[in-house]
Every structure is written in structure tokens, then in C-alpha cells.
Amino acid sequence: MKGSCPIREGAGRHPEALALTFAGRGWTYAELDGEVGRWVTALRSRGVGPGARVVVLSTNHASVVHLFFALGRVGAVMAPLNARLTPSELRPLAEDVAPRLTLALAPFLSHLPGAEPLESFADAVRDASSECMPLETGAPRVILFTSGTTGRPKGAVLTEGNFRASARCSEANLGAHPAPRWLGTLPLFHVGGLAMLTRTAYGGGCLVLRERFDADDTNRALDAEGVTHASFVATTLERVLDSRRDRPVPPTFQCALIGGGPVPAPLLARAKAAGIVSLQTYGLTEACSQAATEHPGEADGHTAGRALPGLEVRVVGPSGESLEVGREGDIEVRGPTVMAGYLNRLEATHEVLRDGWLRTKDLGRLDERGRLTVLARRTDLILRGGENIYPAEVEKVLADHPAVREVAVVGVPDAHWGEVPVAFVVMREGALSQEVFGAWCRERLARFKLPSRFLEIDALPRNALGKVERTVLRQRARDA
């Protein structure tokens, strides 16, 4: 099965509809089609064709969008690298890709040897190529490096079919919209950002692209630019509500996808009162973003929802057997959004892809309605005296305390129990009290799940993709 460029398709169906906005400028589908054609000409002049790989190092910028769709038209592959990484972290990733061409936004040119300016790459081109190669479902489209929390980052190869299926499955869950306008604050070097870009294009909508997240700017977009969908984590959702002082959002806004872990119940209540339908999600790079998401008509904030229509999510035991409702085990995902494999890592690919199932290495359980609760990464599981403690469960309890802004729970060695949980708390107000939080947890958690200590911290340490660095917290807990 083959598919063609959604921008070319959109230019034929609705040429005057807005496709992209960035930094005060907008492109209709007809205009974006022409701009992508110029980039095709520029790429071809540099010998970029089917199967070639192009590394790009950039924050969000319209040029990344032009490059992404131009590479699709010539059958080439984009490898966007994380702009938050250091040069020493970036170089081995670029070497893994072995690119035909390396492009970087001006501030990052010195970070990669041989990088050429991204924003001016097609400036000298006047003629737009009409070339638009149909792509097979299995054609590699993007190489995205995982965050590397458990070792050297691996390049997940995502295909044309992965992105199309991700857009199709998400729309089946959210409901069709005649012209969705997604607020693009997630980085385009992240699977969430790219999924938003492709979801918008395949849906005939407009990507309202921003260089970065800003709460005041997000509210301007909600109020004045007709944004219908957005993606947040708990902290950014809270900042948006604080910035707008809980004013209701316009009726044009449909929903927000919420990732990144448990959301405090009071925050969900605030969002609901402001008219923000907040849908918790579970996803990963290797599954091309979302794998499970709450349905707009069923969202209660207690789970990550059911598998997206067209995907399967199951929980299995140590021998790979499917577990019944309520049993805790390993989360696996199957469907057309699952990656082709890891770049140049055959053994790692075989380890995570078995009989069509993606072994996520995350722990969770399913309820009687098929809704998924994510409990922990396997490496984050805390084993206290033979009892399993899932950090997410304890974090959810603490996050619901009104004085807590953020929390992370890690296991540390203990001579008697083997391991005990320690909670790192970012306070919203007041001083941390061992007695207050101890009492709060005792009312809501079994005794063996209670944190042995509560440690106050100014901010949770995060890696370049925004994930909490639990290894740093474990060492800090030991030192304390």
C-alpha cells in the first residue's frame, strides 16, 4: 500500500486552507506545497534521494516542516536530533545515522561537524519541483533516538505507515474534525511533536507551531487563533490555568492530551471547570506516540484509557502469558504504529519485538473496561521485603496533596527490607513536613508502600526529553 504527500493532497482538495503558522507567518496548503517543492529541488541538487538519511538539529522552526515533507517526496529519511544535547552527546548519534546531509539551525551549527545552515538551505532555489514519490507503508520515514535512560540511545525507525496509522487511530478515538488546529509546542525532534505535525496534515488541518512552550502565548493561541487541540503535561497544564486565572477556554477548543505521568485530581478538576477536556495518555517513541488514550466521553483521570482503535494493549506475565483483569505485569503493544526496529541494533530489536508485540518494559494493569493503568518502568520497580511498590501509584497519592507541585518516588537500598521508597517533593507552598505527608500517605496507601523519607527539592532533575532522571535521585537519596 502506498501513500502520497498529505500537503500535495491538501493543495488539491483545499488549496486556500491554512496548513501552517509560525513566527507571525502563515502558509496555505497551496503555498506550503510550493515551498516543499523548492526544498525538493534543493535536496535533489545535493544528491538526496530514496533511502538517504538527513540529520537535522533544530528547535521548532518552519524549516523543519518544509524539510520533513520534502524528504518524504524524495523517499529520504529524517533523523532529528535533540537540540538540548551537548556536542559530545550528539556526535555518536550522528555517526550512527551516517547521513548524506547534516543541517542545523544557526545557533547549533557548531554542535555538529560539517553541519550546514538549515533555515537558508533552500533560499537560492526559485523553481519548485513537482516530484512527489509515493511511499510504501513500510518505507522508513524518521529515525528518532530514545532518551537513553537505560544506556546509549537507540534510533527507533518509524515508517510512513506508522505515522499514517497513528493519525488514523488518534482520530478514531478523538472524533473527526473538519479542520483541526493543533498547537505545536512539543519539539519536532520528539515523537509527540512529529505525530502532531503528521496528524494535522493527514487531517487537513493547521499546525500552529511555536518555538517553545510559553503559558501566556498558549492562552493567546487558545483565545485568538482558534486552536482546537493541544498536548500538555501536568506542569504545563497548571501553568496555562494559572496564566488565564482559570478563565473558561473558548468553545472552539476541543481537548488536551496529557502525558508524562499522573495528574493531580485537583488540577484535573480545575481544567474541567475551565472547559478543558483533559485526556490522559500512554505512549512511547517505539509506538509512534500514543498507544492508549482516554476517550473524550469517558475521561475520569484514573487511567490512561483504552488502546487506541486499531491497536492492541495487553499485560503479560513472566512467561509471556496474558494476564486477567487487575493483574499487574508487563505492558505490550501491537498494531500498525509499532516501529520497524532499531537502527543498526538487530539484537536490541529482537529483544523488544516478539511475534508482532512491542515489549515496552513498562509495568501496568488493565481494568474490566480494558483501560490501562501504568505503574512503572521495570527498572523503576521497588521491591520491599518481597512486596512490589510501583512509583506511579505512590506519586499519584502525593501529587493529589494541594501543597505539592511535582513528586518522584525512587527505591534505595535498605539493610532490612532490601529496598525502600523515598519521595522527592517539589512544594507549591509552605515547607515540607514529614509528619503531614506521612499522615496523608497512611490514609491512602498500604503500610509497605509508605515512603521511608520525604525530601524537598527545588526541581526534579530531567534529561533532554524532559523525563525524570531517577538515577540522579537515587544517588541523591543515598547521599542524604
C-alpha positions, 0 to 999 in steps of 0.5 A, spaced: 500 500 500 502 506 498 501 513 500 502 520 497 504 527 500 498 529 505 500 537 503 500 535 495 493 532 497 491 538 501 493 543 495 488 539 491 482 538 495 483 545 499 488 549 496 486 556 500 486 552 507 491 554 512 496 548 513 501 552 517 503 558 522 509 560 525 513 566 527 507 571 525 507 567 518 502 563 515 502 558 509 496 555 505 496 548 503 497 551 496 503 555 498 506 550 503 506 545 497 510 550 493 515 551 498 516 543 499 517 543 492 523 548 492 526 544 498 525 538 493 529 541 488 534 543 493 535 536 496 535 533 489 541 538 487 545 535 493 544 528 491 538 526 496 534 521 494 530 514 496 533 511 502 538 517 504 538 519 511 538 527 513 540 529 520 537 535 522 538 539 529 533 544 530 528 547 535 521 548 532 522 552 526 518 552 519 524 549 516 523 543 519 516 542 516 518 544 509 524 539 510 520 533 513 515 533 507 520 534 502 524 528 504 518 524 504 517 526 496 524 524 495 523 517 499 529 520 504 529 519 511 529 524 517 533 523 523 532 529 528 536 530 533 535 533 540 537 540 540 538 540 548 544 535 547 551 537 548 556 536 542 559 530 545 552 527 546 550 528 539 556 526 535 555 518 536 548 519 534 550 522 528 555 517 526 550 512 527 545 515 522 551 516 517 547 521 513 548 524 506 546 531 509 547 534 516 543 541 517 542 545 523 539 551 525 544 557 526 545 557 533 547 549 533 551 549 527 557 548 531 554 542 535 555 538 529 561 537 524 560 539 517 553 541 519 550 546 514 545 552 515 538 549 515 533 555 515 537 558 508 538 551 505 533 552 500 533 560 499 537 560 492 532 555 489 526 559 485 523 553 481 519 548 485 519 541 483 513 537 482 516 530 484 512 527 489 514 519 490 509 515 493 511 511 499 510 504 501 507 503 508 513 500 510 518 505 507 522 508 513 520 515 514 524 518 521 529 515 525 528 518 532 533 516 538 530 514 545 532 518 551 537 513 553 535 512 560 537 505 560 544 506 556 546 509 549 540 511 545 537 507 540 534 510 533 527 507 533 525 507 525 518 509 524 515 508 517 510 512 513 505 507 515 506 508 522 505 515 522 499 514 517 496 509 522 497 513 528 493 519 525 488 514 523 487 511 530 488 518 534 482 520 530 478 514 531 478 515 538 478 523 538 472 524 533 473 527 526 474 534 525 473 538 519 479 542 520 483 541 526 488 546 529 493 543 533 498 547 537 505 545 536 509 546 542 512 539 543 519 539 539 519 536 532 525 532 534 520 528 539 515 523 537 509 527 540 511 533 536 512 529 529 505 525 530 502 532 531 505 535 525 503 528 521 496 528 524 494 535 522 496 534 515 493 527 514 487 531 517 487 537 513 488 541 518 493 547 521 499 546 525 500 552 529 507 551 531 511 555 536 518 555 538 517 553 545 512 552 550 510 559 553 503 559 558 501 566 556 502 565 548 498 558 549 492 562 552 493 567 546 493 561 541 487 558 545 483 565 545 485 568 538 487 563 533 482 558 534 486 552 536 482 546 537 487 541 540 493 541 544 498 536 548 500 538 555 503 535 561 501 536 568 506 542 569 504 545 563 497 544 564 497 548 571 501 553 568 496 555 562 490 555 568 494 559 572 496 564 566 488 565 564 486 565 572 482 559 570 478 563 565 473 558 561 477 556 554 473 558 548 468 553 545 472 552 539 477 548 543 476 541 543 481 537 548 488 536 551 492 530 551 496 529 557 502 525 558 508 524 562 505 521 568 499 522 573 495 528 574 493 531 580 485 530 581 485 537 583 488 540 577 484 535 573 478 538 576 480 545 575 481 544 567 474 541 567 471 547 570 475 551 565 472 547 559 478 543 558 477 536 556 483 533 559 485 526 556 490 522 559 495 518 555 500 512 554 505 512 549 512 511 547 517 513 541 517 505 539 509 506 538 509 512 534 506 516 540 500 514 543 498 507 544 492 508 549 488 514 550 482 516 554 476 517 550 473 524 550 466 521 553 469 517 558 475 521 561 475 520 569 483 521 570 484 514 573 487 511 567 490 512 561 484 509 557 483 504 552 488 502 546 487 506 541 482 503 535 486 499 531 491 497 536 492 492 541 494 493 549 495 487 553 499 485 560 503 479 560 506 475 565 513 472 566 512 467 561 509 471 556 502 469 558 496 474 558 494 476 564 486 477 567 483 483 569 487 487 575 493 483 574 499 487 574 505 485 569 508 487 563 505 492 558 505 490 550 503 493 544 501 491 537 498 494 531 500 498 525 504 504 529 509 499 532 516 501 529 520 497 524 526 496 529 532 499 531 537 502 527 543 498 526 541 494 533 538 487 530 539 484 537 536 490 541 530 489 536 529 482 537 529 483 544 523 488 544 519 485 538 516 478 539 511 475 534 508 482 532 508 485 540 512 491 542 515 489 549 515 496 552 518 494 559 513 498 562 509 495 568 501 496 568 494 493 569 488 493 565 481 494 568 474 490 566 473 496 561 480 494 558 483 501 560 490 501 562 493 503 568 501 504 568 505 503 574 512 503 572 518 502 568 521 495 570 527 498 572 523 503 576 520 497 580 521 497 588 521 491 591 520 491 599 521 485 603 518 481 597 512 486 596 512 490 589 511 498 590 510 501 583 512 509 583 506 511 579 501 509 584 505 512 590 506 519 586 499 519 584 497 519 592 502 525 593 501 529 587 493 529 589 496 533 596 494 541 594 501 543 597 505 539 592 507 541 585 511 535 582 513 528 586 518 522 584 518 516 588 525 512 587 527 505 591 534 505 595 537 500 598 535 498 605 539 493 610 532 490 612 527 490 607 532 490 601 529 496 598 525 502 600 521 508 597 523 515 598 519 521 595 522 527 592 517 533 593 517 539 589 512 544 594 507 549 591 507 552 598 509 552 605 515 547 607 515 540 607 513 536 613 514 529 614 509 528 619 503 531 614 505 527 608 506 521 612 499 522 615 496 523 608 500 517 605 497 512 611 490 514 609 491 512 602 496 507 601 498 500 604 503 500 610 509 497 605 508 502 600 509 508 605 515 512 603 521 511 608 523 519 607 520 525 604 525 530 601 524 537 598 527 539 592 527 545 588 526 541 581 526 534 579 532 533 575 530 531 567 534 529 561 533 532 554 526 529 553 524 532 559 523 525 563 525 524 570 532 522 571 531 517 577 538 515 577 540 522 579 535 521 585 537 515 587 544 517 588 541 523 591 537 519 596 543 515 598 547 521 599 542 524 604 
